[in-house]
Amino acid sequence: MKNYWPVIISVLCSSCFFSLQAHSQDSETCLPLSKQYPELGTSQSISAKQEFKTTWGSHELPGGPCGYQSAEEHYNALMDESKSRGGPTEHTPNSLPDWDGHWGTDNSAGEVAIIGINSTPEGMAARLTPDAREVFLDDLERWNKDQAIDPISFCLPPNFPRWFTEYGYREHFLAPGKSLLGSEMMNQFRRIYTDGRPHPSEDWLTNEWLGYSVGFWDEDVLTIWTKGLKEGVLTREMPRQTKNMEVIERWRRVEPMDDALGRIEIEITMYDDVLREPWHTVASFYKEDDRTPELKERVWAHQWDCVEGSNWYMTKEGVISQYAPGEKPELTNPDYWFNENYVHE
C-alpha cells in the first residue's frame, strides 16, 4: 500500500490546519476549505486529485462559500427556487424523464471521487473536526496495516452514500409519486417518495442502511433529501459517518461528451457533525449499450448473494477469522443443511 503518512503528518503539523472557520454564508467571514488548502485537491473537491468536466452538475459548494447550515435549509432553498418557477413539477407517467436501461459506474474520469477513486488522505483529514480527524487517522493506519475489516466482508449492506460506489448495473424505475433507484450489488433499491410526504416523525424515524428519502421534481431534475442513516464508513480507507448524516442530491440525465448513449449526473452534498463544511461533489452513471441482440445478451443484472462469496466468519470465541482455500462449505448444497457430518448449533 502507498505510505501517505509523511504527507498527512506534514499537513497536520501546519498551524492553520487546526483553526476552525466559522460556518457562515458571509463571504467576508467564511473561508472555504478549498481556499484554505488549495494544494490538497482541485477545483472539483478538496479531497480529489484528478479534475473532470461535467455536462450539467456543478462542483461549486451550494449555499455560498461555506455552504448551507443544514440539509433542511439546502432542501428548502431548492424547493423555493422550484416554486419561483411554478414548480414542483407534477409529472405524469408519460412526462417523466427517460432513465430506462442499465447504467454502470465504470469510467476513468473519477466521477466518484467523493467516495474513493481520487480522494487523498490528507484532503479527507482536512474536512474533519479534530476528534473525527483523530479517529480517521487511526482507522487509516489500521487499513494500511491490513488490520481493518470492511463491514461488507460480513455481508452487511453498503451504507448510504457509499451506495454510489457499488459496482454492477443500476436500474431506475420512475413513477409520478415514487421512484426506485436500484443497484445490482446487494440487490439494493432506494425508494424516493415524491408525493409530498415529509420524513417520518422522530417517533417513527429509525436509522436504516439507505435511510428515508423524500424529494420532488424540478422539470427533469430529481431533488432528494435523505436522513435516518446508520453510522458507518464512507468506504474503505475513508472517514466514518455518524447517524446524523443527511444528504441532498440532484439527479439529471444529460447528453454525454464522448458517445451517443447519455449519462446521469448527480450533485451530492453531505451534511454531518464530523464535517467542517458540507462535502459536495458530482457523480455519474453511464448507460450501457444494449442496442443490438448481441449486446443485449451480455447486459443482465444478477441476483447478488454475498454469503456465497464471503470467506469471513466469527468463531465461537468471538474471533474474526477466514476460511482457508477449499475449507468453506458449499452453502447452497442441500447436504450442508441436512448432512449429519455437519454439526449445527
C-alpha positions as CSV (number, residue, x, y, z in Angstrom):
1,M,0.0,0.0,0.0
2,K,1.1,3.6,-0.5
3,N,2.6,5.3,2.5
4,Y,0.6,8.5,3.0
5,W,1.8,9.3,6.5
6,P,4.6,11.7,5.7
7,V,2.2,13.8,3.7
8,I,-0.5,13.6,6.3
9,I,1.8,14.5,9.1
10,S,3.2,17.5,7.2
11,V,-0.3,18.7,6.7
12,L,-1.4,18.1,10.2
13,C,1.6,20.0,11.6
14,S,0.6,23.1,9.8
15,S,-0.6,25.6,12.5
16,C,-3.5,26.7,10.4
17,F,-4.8,23.2,10.0
18,F,-6.5,23.1,13.3
19,S,-8.1,26.5,13.1
20,L,-11.8,26.0,12.6
21,Q,-13.5,28.7,10.5
22,A,-16.9,30.0,11.4
23,H,-19.6,28.2,9.4
24,S,-21.3,31.1,7.6
25,Q,-22.6,32.1,4.2
26,D,-21.0,35.5,4.6
27,S,-18.1,35.6,2.2
28,E,-16.3,38.1,4.4
29,T,-16.2,35.8,7.4
30,C,-16.1,32.4,5.8
31,L,-13.0,30.9,4.1
32,P,-13.9,27.6,2.4
33,L,-11.6,24.6,2.9
34,S,-10.7,24.7,-0.8
35,K,-9.2,28.2,-0.3
36,Q,-7.5,27.2,3.0
37,Y,-5.8,24.2,1.5
38,P,-5.6,24.7,-2.3
39,E,-2.7,22.2,-2.5
40,L,-4.9,19.3,-1.2
41,G,-7.1,18.9,-4.2
42,T,-8.5,20.6,-7.3
43,S,-11.4,22.8,-8.2
44,Q,-13.5,19.6,-8.1
45,S,-13.0,18.9,-4.5
46,I,-10.5,19.4,-1.7
47,S,-10.2,15.6,-1.5
48,A,-9.7,14.8,-5.2
49,K,-6.5,14.9,-7.2
50,Q,-8.0,14.5,-10.7
51,E,-10.2,17.1,-12.3
52,F,-13.0,16.2,-14.7
53,K,-15.6,18.1,-16.6
54,T,-19.3,17.8,-16.1
55,T,-22.1,18.4,-18.6
56,W,-24.6,19.8,-16.1
57,G,-23.6,19.2,-12.4
58,S,-21.5,21.9,-10.6
59,H,-18.7,21.3,-8.2
60,E,-19.4,24.6,-6.5
61,L,-20.5,24.3,-3.0
62,P,-24.2,25.2,-2.8
63,G,-25.3,28.0,-0.4
64,G,-22.3,30.3,-0.5
65,P,-18.6,29.9,0.2
66,C,-19.1,27.5,3.1
67,G,-22.4,26.0,2.1
68,Y,-25.8,25.9,3.8
69,Q,-26.1,25.4,7.6
70,S,-28.1,22.1,7.2
71,A,-29.6,19.7,4.7
72,E,-33.0,21.0,5.6
73,E,-32.0,24.6,4.7
74,H,-30.5,23.4,1.4
75,Y,-33.6,21.3,0.5
76,N,-36.0,24.2,1.3
77,A,-33.9,26.6,-0.8
78,L,-34.1,24.2,-3.8
79,M,-37.8,23.9,-3.2
80,D,-38.3,27.6,-3.0
81,E,-36.3,28.0,-6.2
82,S,-38.5,25.5,-7.9
83,K,-41.7,27.2,-6.6
84,S,-40.5,30.5,-8.0
85,R,-40.7,28.9,-11.5
86,G,-44.1,27.4,-10.9
87,G,-42.9,24.0,-9.5
88,P,-42.5,21.5,-8.2
89,T,-43.3,19.7,-11.5
90,E,-46.2,17.3,-11.3
91,H,-45.2,14.6,-13.8
92,T,-47.4,12.0,-15.4
93,P,-46.1,8.6,-16.5
94,N,-45.7,10.0,-20.0
95,S,-43.8,13.2,-19.0
96,L,-41.2,11.6,-16.7
97,P,-37.6,11.7,-18.0
98,D,-36.3,8.5,-19.8
99,W,-33.9,6.7,-17.4
100,D,-34.7,3.3,-18.8
101,G,-31.9,0.8,-19.4
102,H,-28.9,-0.4,-17.4
103,W,-26.4,2.1,-16.1
104,G,-22.8,1.5,-14.9
105,T,-20.2,3.3,-12.9
106,D,-17.1,2.2,-14.9
107,N,-15.1,5.2,-16.1
108,S,-11.7,6.7,-16.0
109,A,-12.7,10.3,-15.2
110,G,-13.0,9.9,-11.5
111,E,-16.7,10.9,-11.1
112,V,-17.0,9.1,-7.8
113,A,-14.0,10.9,-6.2
114,I,-16.5,11.7,-3.3
115,I,-16.0,8.2,-2.0
116,G,-12.7,6.9,-3.1
117,I,-11.3,6.9,-6.6
118,N,-9.2,10.0,-6.5
119,S,-9.5,11.1,-2.8
120,T,-6.4,11.9,-0.9
121,P,-6.0,11.0,2.8
122,E,-4.7,14.5,3.7
123,G,-7.6,16.1,1.8
124,M,-10.1,14.0,3.7
125,A,-8.5,14.7,7.0
126,A,-8.8,18.5,6.3
127,R,-12.5,18.1,6.0
128,L,-13.0,16.7,9.6
129,T,-13.4,18.2,13.0
130,P,-10.4,17.5,15.3
131,D,-11.9,14.5,17.1
132,A,-13.2,12.9,13.9
133,R,-9.8,13.5,12.3
134,E,-8.0,11.6,15.0
135,V,-10.4,8.7,14.6
136,F,-9.9,8.7,10.8
137,L,-6.1,8.8,11.0
138,D,-6.2,5.8,13.5
139,D,-8.6,3.9,11.2
140,L,-6.4,4.7,8.2
141,E,-3.3,3.3,10.0
142,R,-5.2,0.1,10.6
143,W,-6.2,-0.1,6.9
144,N,-2.6,0.4,5.9
145,K,-1.6,-2.5,8.3
146,D,-4.4,-4.7,7.0
147,Q,-5.9,-4.7,10.5
148,A,-9.3,-3.3,9.5
149,I,-12.2,-5.2,8.1
150,D,-14.7,-3.9,5.7
151,P,-18.3,-4.4,7.0
152,I,-19.3,-5.6,3.6
153,S,-17.0,-8.6,4.2
154,F,-19.6,-9.8,6.7
155,C,-22.3,-9.3,4.1
156,L,-23.7,-6.2,5.7
157,P,-25.3,-3.8,3.1
158,P,-23.2,-0.8,2.0
159,N,-24.4,2.2,3.8
160,F,-25.6,5.4,2.1
161,P,-24.0,7.4,0.5
162,R,-21.5,4.5,-0.1
163,W,-24.3,3.1,-2.3
164,F,-22.9,5.4,-5.0
165,T,-19.6,3.4,-5.3
166,E,-21.1,0.0,-5.6
167,Y,-20.2,-1.9,-8.7
168,G,-22.6,-3.6,-11.0
169,Y,-25.6,-2.4,-13.1
170,R,-28.0,0.3,-12.0
171,E,-31.7,0.4,-12.9
172,H,-34.2,3.2,-12.3
173,F,-38.0,2.9,-12.2
174,L,-39.7,6.3,-12.2
175,A,-43.4,6.9,-11.3
176,P,-45.2,10.1,-10.5
177,G,-45.3,9.6,-6.7
178,K,-42.3,7.3,-6.1
179,S,-39.0,6.4,-7.9
180,L,-37.0,3.3,-7.3
181,L,-33.2,3.7,-7.8
182,G,-31.6,0.2,-7.8
183,S,-28.1,-1.2,-7.5
184,E,-27.2,-4.8,-8.6
185,M,-24.8,-5.1,-5.6
186,M,-26.7,-6.3,-2.6
187,N,-29.9,-6.0,-4.6
188,Q,-30.5,-2.6,-3.0
189,F,-33.3,-0.4,-4.1
190,R,-33.7,3.1,-2.8
191,R,-37.3,4.4,-2.6
192,I,-37.7,8.1,-3.3
193,Y,-41.1,9.4,-2.4
194,T,-42.2,12.4,-4.5
195,D,-45.8,12.5,-3.4
196,G,-45.4,15.4,-0.9
197,R,-45.0,13.4,2.2
198,P,-42.4,14.6,4.9
199,H,-39.8,12.4,6.5
200,P,-41.1,10.2,9.4
201,S,-41.6,12.0,12.7
202,E,-39.0,11.4,15.4
203,D,-41.3,8.8,16.9
204,W,-41.1,6.7,13.8
205,L,-37.7,7.6,12.3
206,T,-35.1,4.8,12.7
207,N,-31.6,4.5,11.4
208,E,-31.5,2.4,8.2
209,W,-28.9,1.4,5.7
210,L,-30.3,3.6,2.9
211,G,-32.2,6.0,5.2
212,Y,-35.5,7.7,4.3
213,S,-35.7,9.7,1.1
214,V,-38.2,12.3,0.0
215,G,-38.0,14.5,-3.0
216,F,-39.6,16.5,-5.8
217,W,-39.2,17.0,-9.5
218,D,-38.0,20.4,-10.8
219,E,-38.7,19.8,-14.5
220,D,-36.3,17.0,-15.4
221,V,-34.2,17.3,-12.2
222,L,-35.0,14.9,-9.3
223,T,-34.1,16.5,-6.0
224,I,-33.7,14.2,-3.0
225,W,-33.3,14.7,0.8
226,T,-32.2,11.6,2.7
227,K,-31.9,11.2,6.5
228,G,-32.2,8.4,9.1
229,L,-28.9,6.7,8.2
230,K,-26.8,4.3,10.1
231,E,-23.3,5.3,11.4
232,G,-20.5,3.7,9.4
233,V,-17.7,4.4,7.0
234,L,-18.0,6.2,3.6
235,T,-15.9,3.3,2.2
236,R,-12.6,1.6,2.7
237,E,-9.8,4.0,3.8
238,M,-12.3,6.9,4.1
239,P,-13.7,8.7,7.2
240,R,-16.6,7.5,9.3
241,Q,-20.1,9.0,9.2
242,T,-22.5,9.4,12.0
243,K,-26.2,8.6,12.3
244,N,-26.8,12.3,11.9
245,M,-25.6,12.4,8.3
246,E,-28.1,13.9,5.8
247,V,-27.6,14.0,2.1
248,I,-29.1,16.3,-0.7
249,E,-28.9,15.0,-4.3
250,R,-30.0,16.5,-7.6
251,W,-30.2,13.9,-10.4
252,R,-30.4,14.7,-14.1
253,R,-29.9,12.8,-17.4
254,V,-27.5,14.7,-19.6
255,E,-26.0,14.2,-23.1
256,P,-22.5,12.7,-22.8
257,M,-19.5,14.4,-24.2
258,D,-18.0,11.4,-25.8
259,D,-20.7,9.0,-27.1
260,A,-24.4,8.8,-28.0
261,L,-25.9,6.9,-25.1
262,G,-26.1,9.5,-22.3
263,R,-25.3,9.6,-18.7
264,I,-27.0,10.7,-15.4
265,E,-25.1,13.3,-13.4
266,I,-25.8,13.6,-9.7
267,E,-24.8,16.5,-7.5
268,I,-24.3,15.2,-4.0
269,T,-24.0,17.2,-0.8
270,M,-23.3,15.5,2.6
271,Y,-24.0,17.1,5.9
272,D,-22.7,15.6,9.1
273,D,-21.5,16.7,12.6
274,V,-17.9,15.4,11.8
275,L,-17.6,17.6,8.7
276,R,-16.2,21.1,9.0
277,E,-18.2,22.2,5.9
278,P,-20.7,20.2,3.7
279,W,-19.0,17.7,1.4
280,H,-20.1,18.4,-2.2
281,T,-19.2,16.6,-5.4
282,V,-20.7,15.2,-8.7
283,A,-21.1,11.5,-9.6
284,S,-22.1,9.9,-12.9
285,F,-23.8,6.8,-14.2
286,Y,-23.2,5.7,-17.8
287,K,-25.8,4.0,-19.9
288,E,-24.8,0.5,-21.1
289,D,-25.1,-0.2,-24.8
290,D,-27.8,-2.8,-25.5
291,R,-28.9,-1.6,-28.9
292,T,-28.4,-4.9,-30.7
293,P,-29.4,-8.5,-29.8
294,E,-25.7,-9.4,-29.3
295,L,-25.2,-6.6,-26.8
296,K,-28.5,-7.4,-25.0
297,E,-27.1,-10.9,-24.4
298,R,-24.4,-9.6,-22.1
299,V,-26.4,-6.9,-20.2
300,W,-28.1,-8.7,-17.3
301,A,-28.4,-7.7,-13.7
302,H,-27.7,-10.7,-11.5
303,Q,-29.1,-11.7,-8.1
304,W,-26.4,-10.8,-5.5
305,D,-25.7,-13.3,-2.7
306,C,-22.8,-12.1,-0.5
307,V,-22.9,-15.2,1.8
308,E,-21.7,-17.4,-1.1
309,G,-18.7,-15.3,-1.8
310,S,-17.5,-14.1,1.6
311,N,-14.8,-16.1,3.4
312,W,-15.1,-14.2,6.7
313,Y,-16.8,-15.7,9.8
314,M,-16.7,-15.4,13.6
315,T,-15.7,-18.3,15.8
316,K,-17.4,-19.4,18.9
317,E,-14.8,-17.5,20.9
318,G,-15.7,-14.3,19.0
319,V,-12.6,-14.2,16.9
320,I,-12.9,-12.9,13.4
321,S,-11.4,-15.4,11.0
322,Q,-11.3,-16.5,7.4
323,Y,-11.8,-19.9,5.7
324,A,-8.6,-21.2,4.1
325,P,-8.9,-22.1,0.4
326,G,-11.2,-25.2,0.0
327,E,-12.4,-25.1,3.6
328,K,-15.6,-23.2,3.1
329,P,-18.7,-25.4,2.9
330,E,-20.8,-25.2,-0.3
331,L,-23.6,-23.4,1.4
332,T,-26.1,-23.8,-1.5
333,N,-25.7,-27.6,-1.5
334,P,-28.6,-29.2,0.5
335,D,-26.1,-31.6,2.0
336,Y,-24.8,-28.8,4.1
337,W,-28.3,-28.2,5.5
338,F,-29.1,-31.9,6.3
339,N,-25.9,-33.9,6.3
340,E,-25.1,-35.4,9.7
341,N,-21.4,-34.8,9.1
342,Y,-22.0,-31.1,9.7
343,V,-22.8,-30.0,13.2
344,H,-25.3,-27.1,13.5
345,E,-25.8,-25.4,16.8
